[in-house]
Amino acid sequence: MGVEAGLAAPDRGVMSRVLRAATAVFVLDGLYVVVMFVLILRRTTVERLFQGIAYAVLGQAAFSGGWSSAFLGVLLHFSVALAWSVVWMVAYERSDLLLRATITLPRAILVGAAYGIFVWLAMHFIVLPLTYAKPAPLLNFGSILVGIAHILVVGPPIVLLERHQ
């Protein structure tokens, strides 16, 4: 069965770059929050950390759902990484400015850090308020640590893994 008239077949190279970026962010950001909040700061457990992500859609019930709700949190974490990877790819593929801005590795890293800040702020001010998980004040210790994660392990991997080589 062929592609219907007027619809382009998906570019497997683009899809592959998006999935690679989303997977990298999922793993790196997941490791960052586990190491920072579970191992270093000892504020929570792995189960409770991912239940906290599930809280966005389940509300308080997430914390009584055991590993089932924690697994939902893991899936949501990947879904968010995938969504932001898709957002970047759409913007990148349609913008000569972004293509030029990321042509060299140092510039791509800077653009990635800026994208990480954008994602952090968008999550804080737009996405989280639409869920049960109302954001903490932007400049408290935990929020700043999350912001640092976005600057280091969210934006740059998306930009670097999705750019044309």
Backbone as CSV, one residue per row, in Angstrom:
resi,resn,N_x,N_y,N_z,CA_x,CA_y,CA_z,C_x,C_y,C_z
1,MET,0.844,-1.172,0.000,0.000,0.000,0.000,0.884,1.226,0.000
2,GLY,0.661,2.154,-0.934,1.503,3.341,-1.071,1.037,4.478,-0.188
3,VAL,1.831,5.530,-0.231,1.503,6.733,0.525,0.434,7.491,-0.240
4,GLU,-0.585,7.953,0.475,-1.653,8.691,-0.180,-1.114,9.980,-0.765
5,ALA,-1.748,10.482,-1.816,-1.343,11.723,-2.453,-1.375,12.857,-1.442
6,GLY,-0.333,13.648,-1.470,-0.286,14.812,-0.592,0.370,14.544,0.763
7,LEU,0.599,13.278,1.106,1.234,12.956,2.376,2.641,12.442,2.108
8,ALA,3.613,13.038,2.766,4.989,12.593,2.603,5.267,11.432,3.555
9,ALA,6.070,10.497,3.097,6.481,9.396,3.966,7.397,9.959,5.048
10,PRO,7.303,9.445,6.260,8.179,9.944,7.321,9.644,9.678,6.996
11,ASP,10.486,10.623,7.319,11.921,10.509,7.100,12.512,9.657,8.228
12,ARG,12.976,8.457,7.881,13.500,7.543,8.899,14.737,8.117,9.590
13,GLY,15.523,8.922,8.883,16.687,9.543,9.498,16.282,10.521,10.584
14,VAL,15.259,11.304,10.323,14.752,12.260,11.306,14.176,11.503,12.500
15,MET,13.360,10.498,12.231,12.757,9.728,13.322,13.832,9.058,14.173
16,SER,14.864,8.544,13.537,15.953,7.901,14.260,16.678,8.900,15.160
17,ARG,16.937,10.103,14.641,17.623,11.127,15.446,16.756,11.555,16.625
18,VAL,15.449,11.683,16.406,14.539,12.060,17.492,14.525,10.982,18.576
19,LEU,14.416,9.735,18.181,14.390,8.638,19.166,15.712,8.515,19.918
20,ARG,16.822,8.718,19.216,18.135,8.698,19.892,18.229,9.812,20.917
21,ALA,17.801,11.010,20.534,17.858,12.149,21.453,16.943,11.922,22.653
22,ALA,15.727,11.466,22.398,14.774,11.228,23.490,15.307,10.171,24.445
23,THR,15.890,9.117,23.911,16.436,8.058,24.754,17.610,8.573,25.581
24,ALA,18.473,9.366,24.960,19.617,9.923,25.691,19.142,10.819,26.832
25,VAL,18.164,11.677,26.559,17.645,12.570,27.600,16.960,11.753,28.696
26,PHE,16.187,10.779,28.314,15.506,9.900,29.275,16.524,9.274,30.231
27,VAL,17.595,8.729,29.691,18.604,8.063,30.515,19.413,9.077,31.327
28,LEU,19.938,10.105,30.666,20.799,11.065,31.355,20.050,11.849,32.428
29,ASP,18.871,12.336,32.100,18.092,13.101,33.080,17.613,12.182,34.208
30,GLY,17.213,10.966,33.851,16.806,10.006,34.873,17.941,9.704,35.834
31,LEU,19.142,9.485,35.287,20.306,9.246,36.147,20.630,10.466,36.996
32,TYR,20.547,11.650,36.400,20.837,12.881,37.138,19.931,13.011,38.357
33,VAL,18.615,12.847,38.161,17.707,13.042,39.296,17.854,11.933,40.332
34,VAL,18.120,10.722,39.894,18.326,9.632,40.855,19.598,9.891,41.663
35,VAL,20.688,10.204,40.980,21.941,10.460,41.695,21.790,11.666,42.622
36,MET,21.226,12.760,42.110,21.145,13.991,42.891,20.160,13.868,44.060
37,PHE,18.920,13.465,43.774,17.876,13.511,44.797,17.800,12.251,45.670
38,VAL,18.230,11.103,45.135,18.177,9.860,45.911,19.517,9.587,46.599
39,LEU,20.603,9.605,45.835,21.891,9.197,46.380,22.632,10.310,47.118
40,ILE,22.668,11.511,46.557,23.437,12.590,47.187,22.629,13.304,48.267
41,LEU,21.461,13.810,47.902,20.673,14.596,48.854,19.817,13.730,49.775
42,ARG,19.566,12.487,49.376,18.765,11.546,50.166,17.376,12.115,50.511
43,ARG,16.779,12.784,49.523,15.452,13.374,49.726,14.324,12.390,49.455
44,THR,14.602,11.321,48.710,13.535,10.421,48.283,14.123,9.069,47.914
45,THR,13.255,8.177,47.428,13.688,6.877,46.912,13.424,6.870,45.405
46,VAL,13.980,5.895,44.717,13.755,5.784,43.272,12.253,5.609,42.999
47,GLU,11.613,4.718,43.766,10.184,4.482,43.575,9.396,5.775,43.756
48,ARG,9.649,6.471,44.829,8.901,7.704,45.130,9.220,8.809,44.114
49,LEU,10.455,8.865,43.637,10.834,9.848,42.629,9.965,9.705,41.378
50,PHE,9.844,8.468,40.894,9.050,8.254,39.678,7.548,8.294,39.950
51,GLN,7.137,7.971,41.179,5.738,8.199,41.554,5.443,9.693,41.502
52,GLY,6.434,10.501,41.868,6.268,11.953,41.805,6.011,12.437,40.391
53,ILE,6.598,11.770,39.413,6.314,12.114,38.013,4.898,11.662,37.656
54,ALA,4.516,10.475,38.099,3.158,9.972,37.841,2.104,10.844,38.521
55,TYR,2.477,11.516,39.596,1.577,12.421,40.308,0.970,13.455,39.359
56,ALA,1.711,13.819,38.330,1.216,14.805,37.369,-0.124,14.403,36.766
57,VAL,-0.316,13.103,36.546,-1.573,12.647,35.938,-2.484,11.903,36.912
58,LEU,-1.917,11.308,37.951,-2.732,10.531,38.894,-3.116,11.304,40.151
59,GLY,-2.406,12.376,40.435,-2.634,13.078,41.690,-2.121,12.242,42.841
60,GLN,-2.690,12.440,44.004,-2.227,11.787,45.232,-2.219,10.260,45.128
61,ALA,-3.064,9.690,44.282,-3.120,8.237,44.120,-1.783,7.659,43.644
62,ALA,-0.950,8.462,43.015,0.350,7.978,42.534,1.190,7.427,43.672
63,PHE,1.062,8.015,44.867,1.907,7.616,45.982,1.421,6.360,46.699
64,SER,0.260,5.870,46.328,-0.205,4.602,46.902,-0.239,3.500,45.845
65,GLY,0.296,3.789,44.668,0.263,2.820,43.569,1.469,1.925,43.473
66,GLY,2.418,2.049,44.404,3.600,1.195,44.387,4.408,1.349,43.113
67,TRP,5.038,0.229,42.732,5.883,0.263,41.542,5.083,0.431,40.254
68,SER,3.788,0.151,40.279,2.963,0.370,39.078,2.905,1.849,38.735
69,SER,2.659,2.682,39.733,2.626,4.115,39.452,4.036,4.646,39.201
70,ALA,5.045,4.055,39.820,6.422,4.461,39.525,6.749,4.153,38.063
71,PHE,6.316,2.991,37.573,6.550,2.638,36.173,5.820,3.605,35.249
72,LEU,4.615,4.025,35.631,3.918,5.044,34.847,4.763,6.321,34.811
73,GLY,5.375,6.673,35.930,6.255,7.835,35.969,7.430,7.700,35.021
74,VAL,7.994,6.497,34.943,9.088,6.238,34.006,8.591,6.447,32.570
75,LEU,7.423,5.913,32.249,6.859,6.084,30.902,6.581,7.554,30.598
76,LEU,6.065,8.270,31.578,5.810,9.696,31.389,7.111,10.457,31.185
77,HIS,8.138,10.065,31.927,9.447,10.705,31.789,9.963,10.537,30.359
78,PHE,9.844,9.323,29.809,10.259,9.108,28.418,9.381,9.899,27.460
79,SER,8.084,9.934,27.709,7.165,10.660,26.829,7.499,12.141,26.772
80,VAL,7.845,12.716,27.904,8.212,14.134,27.939,9.524,14.350,27.183
81,ALA,10.495,13.467,27.378,11.754,13.563,26.637,11.503,13.462,25.133
82,LEU,10.623,12.566,24.740,10.274,12.407,23.328,9.569,13.650,22.796
83,ALA,8.642,14.194,23.571,7.909,15.383,23.130,8.854,16.554,22.886
84,TRP,9.774,16.816,23.827,10.700,17.944,23.653,11.687,17.675,22.527
85,SER,12.001,16.409,22.266,12.858,16.066,21.130,12.133,16.340,19.816
86,VAL,10.852,16.039,19.775,10.051,16.319,18.576,9.910,17.830,18.376
87,VAL,9.647,18.566,19.450,9.514,20.032,19.341,10.784,20.623,18.742
88,TRP,11.939,20.213,19.258,13.193,20.738,18.720,13.360,20.364,17.248
89,MET,13.094,19.104,16.899,13.295,18.668,15.524,12.417,19.448,14.556
90,VAL,11.181,19.671,14.915,10.280,20.441,14.048,10.829,21.853,13.849
91,ALA,11.225,22.494,14.935,11.773,23.855,14.834,13.078,23.857,14.032
92,TYR,13.942,22.919,14.320,15.258,22.835,13.683,15.141,22.591,12.179
93,GLU,14.304,21.658,11.801,14.162,21.325,10.382,13.495,22.443,9.574
94,ARG,12.817,23.355,10.238,12.110,24.429,9.539,12.800,25.787,9.657
95,SER,13.924,25.835,10.349,14.554,27.124,10.621,16.001,27.169,10.130
96,ASP,16.249,28.009,9.134,17.624,28.213,8.684,18.473,28.810,9.803
97,LEU,17.869,29.645,10.635,18.595,30.251,11.750,19.121,29.179,12.704
98,LEU,18.270,28.216,13.072,18.713,27.146,13.973,19.743,26.236,13.297
99,LEU,19.568,25.985,12.022,20.550,25.178,11.287,21.918,25.854,11.330
100,ARG,21.944,27.161,11.046,23.214,27.901,11.057,23.780,28.025,12.473
101,ALA,22.905,28.212,13.461,23.352,28.416,14.839,24.002,27.173,15.429
102,THR,23.719,26.026,14.868,24.244,24.768,15.431,25.272,24.099,14.530
103,ILE,25.808,24.848,13.589,26.713,24.251,12.605,28.033,23.786,13.229
104,THR,28.512,24.501,14.251,29.745,24.077,14.920,29.393,23.475,16.273
105,LEU,30.271,22.615,16.754,30.021,21.941,18.024,29.882,22.921,19.197
106,PRO,30.790,23.892,19.357,30.631,24.815,20.495,29.311,25.594,20.444
107,ARG,28.929,26.044,19.254,27.660,26.776,19.135,26.478,25.855,19.389
108,ALA,26.567,24.630,18.933,25.474,23.676,19.163,25.309,23.408,20.658
109,ILE,26.412,23.331,21.389,26.331,23.119,22.840,25.661,24.310,23.512
110,LEU,26.026,25.519,23.092,25.392,26.723,23.659,23.906,26.787,23.331
111,VAL,23.568,26.483,22.097,22.151,26.465,21.711,21.421,25.396,22.514
112,GLY,22.070,24.248,22.721,21.470,23.181,23.532,21.221,23.625,24.960
113,ALA,22.181,24.343,25.544,21.984,24.855,26.905,20.811,25.837,26.934
114,ALA,20.727,26.686,25.919,19.611,27.639,25.848,18.285,26.891,25.673
115,TYR,18.279,25.841,24.857,17.069,25.044,24.687,16.702,24.367,26.005
116,GLY,17.698,23.911,26.749,17.438,23.326,28.057,16.746,24.311,28.983
117,ILE,17.193,25.568,28.985,16.545,26.608,29.792,15.119,26.826,29.317
118,PHE,14.928,26.863,27.993,13.585,27.026,27.436,12.666,25.894,27.897
119,VAL,13.138,24.661,27.810,12.331,23.500,28.219,11.995,23.596,29.710
120,TRP,12.988,23.926,30.530,12.782,24.049,31.979,11.703,25.085,32.274
121,LEU,11.808,26.256,31.651,10.827,27.312,31.903,9.445,26.947,31.361
122,ALA,9.401,26.322,30.188,8.115,25.912,29.621,7.448,24.849,30.496
123,MET,8.237,23.908,30.997,7.675,22.904,31.903,7.149,23.578,33.168
124,HIS,7.911,24.509,33.697,7.557,25.169,34.953,6.312,26.048,34.824
125,PHE,6.263,26.844,33.758,5.199,27.841,33.646,4.007,27.419,32.790
126,ILE,4.167,26.412,31.930,3.081,26.022,31.023,2.606,24.596,31.286
127,VAL,3.519,23.627,31.239,3.121,22.223,31.300,2.663,21.821,32.703
128,LEU,3.513,22.002,33.716,3.166,21.552,35.071,1.893,22.196,35.622
129,PRO,1.640,23.484,35.379,0.386,24.046,35.897,-0.874,23.395,35.316
130,LEU,-0.745,22.696,34.210,-1.891,22.009,33.602,-2.116,20.626,34.206
131,THR,-1.254,20.218,35.151,-1.334,18.892,35.756,-1.616,19.022,37.252
132,TYR,-1.664,17.870,37.920,-1.767,17.863,39.382,-0.471,18.362,40.024
133,ALA,0.639,18.252,39.312,1.963,18.572,39.856,2.256,20.062,39.714
134,LYS,1.710,20.848,40.577,1.967,22.289,40.539,3.437,22.532,40.859
135,PRO,4.099,23.417,40.098,5.534,23.615,40.304,5.859,24.334,41.610
136,ALA,7.028,23.998,42.134,7.566,24.705,43.306,8.040,26.081,42.838
137,PRO,8.341,26.980,43.756,8.899,28.271,43.341,10.120,28.062,42.435
138,LEU,10.254,28.896,41.430,11.293,28.725,40.415,12.704,28.750,40.996
139,LEU,12.932,29.581,41.981,14.292,29.749,42.471,14.547,29.068,43.814
140,ASN,13.834,27.973,44.111,14.205,27.211,45.309,15.279,26.192,44.928
141,PHE,15.900,25.590,45.919,17.039,24.702,45.693,16.725,23.567,44.726
142,GLY,15.607,22.877,44.954,15.234,21.753,44.092,14.983,22.184,42.656
143,SER,14.290,23.306,42.470,14.004,23.794,41.127,15.281,24.204,40.399
144,ILE,16.202,24.797,41.125,17.482,25.180,40.511,18.253,23.937,40.075
145,LEU,18.238,22.886,40.896,18.899,21.639,40.503,18.263,21.039,39.253
146,VAL,16.952,21.140,39.150,16.260,20.659,37.949,16.638,21.530,36.751
147,GLY,16.733,22.840,36.961,17.165,23.738,35.893,18.559,23.395,35.398
148,ILE,19.467,23.114,36.332,20.829,22.717,35.952,20.796,21.441,35.117
149,ALA,19.954,20.502,35.511,19.815,19.264,34.731,19.390,19.574,33.304
150,HIS,18.448,20.491,33.143,17.978,20.829,31.805,19.077,21.482,30.970
151,ILE,19.919,22.282,31.614,21.024,22.936,30.913,22.089,21.919,30.504
152,LEU,22.297,20.903,31.319,23.364,19.937,31.060,22.929,18.693,30.310
153,VAL,21.788,18.105,30.695,21.447,16.773,30.165,20.102,16.708,29.439
154,VAL,19.472,17.850,29.209,18.243,17.852,28.416,18.483,18.565,27.086
155,GLY,18.746,19.844,27.125,18.914,20.606,25.886,20.074,20.166,25.014
156,PRO,21.291,20.105,25.563,22.426,19.733,24.702,22.308,18.371,24.014
157,PRO,21.887,17.313,24.713,21.764,16.048,23.978,20.744,16.111,22.838
158,ILE,19.644,16.816,23.062,18.648,16.939,21.989,19.253,17.653,20.798
159,VAL,19.865,18.804,21.027,20.430,19.583,19.921,21.577,18.827,19.249
160,LEU,22.462,18.253,20.031,23.631,17.575,19.444,23.251,16.314,18.666
161,LEU,22.297,15.551,19.183,21.937,14.293,18.518,20.964,14.478,17.353
162,GLU,20.334,15.645,17.271,19.400,15.859,16.181,19.957,16.733,15.064
163,ARG,21.101,17.337,15.264,21.618,18.248,14.239,22.208,17.464,13.077
164,HIS,22.258,18.132,11.918,22.877,17.531,10.730,24.382,17.528,10.931
165,GLN,25.017,16.421,10.600,26.480,16.319,10.762,27.197,16.752,9.508
